[in-house]
Amino acid sequence: MVGLRPQDIPETDTLKEAFEIRAKVSGMTSEQFQEVLASKTHARRLMTLAEMADVAAFMASDKASGMTGTTVNLTMGSLDDKRPSSLYNGEGGLPRGDRAPTQGRPYRFSPLGWLH
C-alpha cells in the first residue's frame, strides 16, 4: 500500500473554493493566494492534477512494485519528510545502538546503515 500526499492543487473544485475563502479572509485575490502558496515550494509553483495522476499511475504500475508501506510526498517541497522517530534513541538524535563519533559530520541513513 502506498499513500499519496498532495498539497494545494488549485484545479480541483474543492480547493478552488477553499482558496477563494482563504484569499478573501487574507485580503487577497485567489490568484495572489495561489502565488503565496507557490512561493513556499522548491519549484515555486503548485502541482497540477495531471502531475498527481501521473504519479498515481506510476505507483499503481508494476514498475513501482518495490514501494510499499510508504507515503509519496507530492507537496513540491513545501513540506519536508521527517525521519521516523523509531530510528532514534531520544538522546540528541543519535541513532540507536550506534555510538560512532560524528567527527563534525552529520549522520545519514542508507540501506548499509548509518553513514557520515
C-alpha positions as YAML, in Angstrom:
chain: A
units: angstrom
residues:
- id: 1
  name: MET
  ca: [0.00, 0.00, 0.00]
- id: 2
  name: VAL
  ca: [1.27, 3.44, -0.93]
- id: 3
  name: GLY
  ca: [-0.29, 6.77, 0.00]
- id: 4
  name: LEU
  ca: [-0.06, 9.98, -1.99]
- id: 5
  name: ARG
  ca: [0.32, 13.26, -0.12]
- id: 6
  name: PRO
  ca: [-0.53, 16.15, -2.44]
- id: 7
  name: GLN
  ca: [-0.99, 19.71, -1.30]
- id: 8
  name: ASP
  ca: [-2.64, 22.72, -2.86]
- id: 9
  name: ILE
  ca: [-3.78, 21.58, -6.30]
- id: 10
  name: PRO
  ca: [-5.89, 24.57, -7.38]
- id: 11
  name: GLU
  ca: [-7.51, 22.73, -10.30]
- id: 12
  name: THR
  ca: [-9.89, 20.82, -8.05]
- id: 13
  name: ASP
  ca: [-13.27, 22.38, -7.24]
- id: 14
  name: THR
  ca: [-12.84, 21.82, -3.50]
- id: 15
  name: LEU
  ca: [-9.52, 23.64, -3.39]
- id: 16
  name: LYS
  ca: [-10.70, 26.42, -5.69]
- id: 17
  name: GLU
  ca: [-13.47, 27.11, -3.19]
- id: 18
  name: ALA
  ca: [-11.11, 26.83, -0.22]
- id: 19
  name: PHE
  ca: [-8.58, 29.16, -1.90]
- id: 20
  name: GLU
  ca: [-11.27, 31.73, -2.56]
- id: 21
  name: ILE
  ca: [-12.37, 31.69, 1.08]
- id: 22
  name: ARG
  ca: [-8.82, 31.86, 2.45]
- id: 23
  name: ALA
  ca: [-7.84, 34.54, -0.04]
- id: 24
  name: LYS
  ca: [-10.83, 36.69, 0.88]
- id: 25
  name: VAL
  ca: [-10.06, 36.38, 4.60]
- id: 26
  name: SER
  ca: [-6.43, 37.31, 3.86]
- id: 27
  name: GLY
  ca: [-7.42, 40.32, 1.74]
- id: 28
  name: MET
  ca: [-6.08, 38.80, -1.48]
- id: 29
  name: THR
  ca: [-7.42, 37.52, -4.74]
- id: 30
  name: SER
  ca: [-7.44, 33.78, -5.30]
- id: 31
  name: GLU
  ca: [-4.57, 34.18, -7.76]
- id: 32
  name: GLN
  ca: [-2.49, 36.14, -5.21]
- id: 33
  name: PHE
  ca: [-3.17, 33.46, -2.61]
- id: 34
  name: GLN
  ca: [-2.01, 30.76, -5.03]
- id: 35
  name: GLU
  ca: [1.16, 32.76, -5.70]
- id: 36
  name: VAL
  ca: [1.89, 32.89, -1.97]
- id: 37
  name: LEU
  ca: [1.44, 29.13, -1.69]
- id: 38
  name: ALA
  ca: [3.59, 28.53, -4.77]
- id: 39
  name: SER
  ca: [6.37, 30.71, -3.33]
- id: 40
  name: LYS
  ca: [6.67, 28.22, -0.45]
- id: 41
  name: THR
  ca: [7.56, 25.31, -2.76]
- id: 42
  name: HIS
  ca: [11.01, 24.45, -4.10]
- id: 43
  name: ALA
  ca: [9.73, 24.68, -7.67]
- id: 44
  name: ARG
  ca: [7.93, 27.99, -6.98]
- id: 45
  name: ARG
  ca: [4.73, 26.58, -8.43]
- id: 46
  name: LEU
  ca: [1.87, 24.32, -7.37]
- id: 47
  name: MET
  ca: [1.49, 20.75, -8.55]
- id: 48
  name: THR
  ca: [-1.06, 20.09, -11.26]
- id: 49
  name: LEU
  ca: [-3.75, 17.46, -11.17]
- id: 50
  name: ALA
  ca: [-2.17, 15.82, -14.23]
- id: 51
  name: GLU
  ca: [1.16, 15.51, -12.39]
- id: 52
  name: MET
  ca: [-0.53, 13.88, -9.43]
- id: 53
  name: ALA
  ca: [-2.35, 11.49, -11.76]
- id: 54
  name: ASP
  ca: [0.97, 10.57, -13.41]
- id: 55
  name: VAL
  ca: [2.49, 9.70, -10.03]
- id: 56
  name: ALA
  ca: [-0.61, 7.72, -9.05]
- id: 57
  name: ALA
  ca: [-0.47, 5.75, -12.30]
- id: 58
  name: PHE
  ca: [3.23, 5.03, -11.81]
- id: 59
  name: MET
  ca: [2.73, 3.95, -8.18]
- id: 60
  name: ALA
  ca: [-0.04, 1.57, -9.32]
- id: 61
  name: SER
  ca: [2.17, 0.07, -12.02]
- id: 62
  name: ASP
  ca: [4.47, -2.92, -11.83]
- id: 63
  name: LYS
  ca: [7.45, -0.53, -12.11]
- id: 64
  name: ALA
  ca: [6.77, 0.64, -8.54]
- id: 65
  name: SER
  ca: [6.10, -2.81, -7.09]
- id: 66
  name: GLY
  ca: [9.01, -2.44, -4.67]
- id: 67
  name: MET
  ca: [7.50, 0.61, -2.98]
- id: 68
  name: THR
  ca: [5.18, -0.45, -0.20]
- id: 69
  name: GLY
  ca: [4.14, 0.95, 3.15]
- id: 70
  name: THR
  ca: [5.12, 4.50, 2.33]
- id: 71
  name: THR
  ca: [3.67, 7.88, 1.50]
- id: 72
  name: VAL
  ca: [4.81, 9.77, -1.59]
- id: 73
  name: ASN
  ca: [5.37, 13.44, -0.83]
- id: 74
  name: LEU
  ca: [3.78, 15.47, -3.64]
- id: 75
  name: THR
  ca: [3.99, 18.86, -1.92]
- id: 76
  name: MET
  ca: [6.73, 20.12, -4.26]
- id: 77
  name: GLY
  ca: [8.92, 20.62, -1.22]
- id: 78
  name: SER
  ca: [6.58, 22.80, 0.81]
- id: 79
  name: LEU
  ca: [6.53, 20.05, 3.46]
- id: 80
  name: ASP
  ca: [9.71, 18.15, 4.21]
- id: 81
  name: ASP
  ca: [9.64, 14.50, 5.13]
- id: 82
  name: LYS
  ca: [10.68, 13.73, 8.69]
- id: 83
  name: ARG
  ca: [12.84, 10.82, 9.70]
- id: 84
  name: PRO
  ca: [10.86, 8.25, 11.68]
- id: 85
  name: SER
  ca: [11.39, 8.75, 15.41]
- id: 86
  name: SER
  ca: [11.82, 4.98, 15.82]
- id: 87
  name: LEU
  ca: [15.30, 5.35, 14.30]
- id: 88
  name: TYR
  ca: [16.49, 7.50, 17.20]
- id: 89
  name: ASN
  ca: [17.09, 6.81, 20.85]
- id: 90
  name: GLY
  ca: [15.95, 10.24, 22.03]
- id: 91
  name: GLU
  ca: [19.44, 11.33, 23.11]
- id: 92
  name: GLY
  ca: [20.39, 14.17, 20.85]
- id: 93
  name: GLY
  ca: [19.19, 12.39, 17.74]
- id: 94
  name: LEU
  ca: [21.87, 9.70, 17.80]
- id: 95
  name: PRO
  ca: [20.87, 6.50, 16.06]
- id: 96
  name: ARG
  ca: [20.00, 3.55, 18.26]
- id: 97
  name: GLY
  ca: [22.92, 1.29, 19.05]
- id: 98
  name: ASP
  ca: [25.39, 3.46, 17.19]
- id: 99
  name: ARG
  ca: [27.89, 5.46, 19.19]
- id: 100
  name: ALA
  ca: [30.41, 6.11, 16.43]
- id: 101
  name: PRO
  ca: [31.92, 9.60, 16.61]
- id: 102
  name: THR
  ca: [30.47, 12.02, 14.09]
- id: 103
  name: GLN
  ca: [33.72, 13.96, 13.72]
- id: 104
  name: GLY
  ca: [31.64, 17.05, 12.97]
- id: 105
  name: ARG
  ca: [29.73, 15.35, 10.17]
- id: 106
  name: PRO
  ca: [26.00, 14.60, 10.31]
- id: 107
  name: TYR
  ca: [24.68, 11.07, 10.19]
- id: 108
  name: ARG
  ca: [22.55, 9.92, 7.30]
- id: 109
  name: PHE
  ca: [20.82, 6.59, 6.94]
- id: 110
  name: SER
  ca: [21.36, 4.30, 3.98]
- id: 111
  name: PRO
  ca: [20.48, 0.65, 3.31]
- id: 112
  name: LEU
  ca: [24.00, -0.10, 4.55]
- id: 113
  name: GLY
  ca: [23.37, 1.53, 7.93]
- id: 114
  name: TRP
  ca: [24.24, 4.87, 9.46]
- id: 115
  name: LEU
  ca: [26.80, 6.80, 7.41]
- id: 116
  name: HIS
  ca: [28.66, 10.07, 7.83]
...
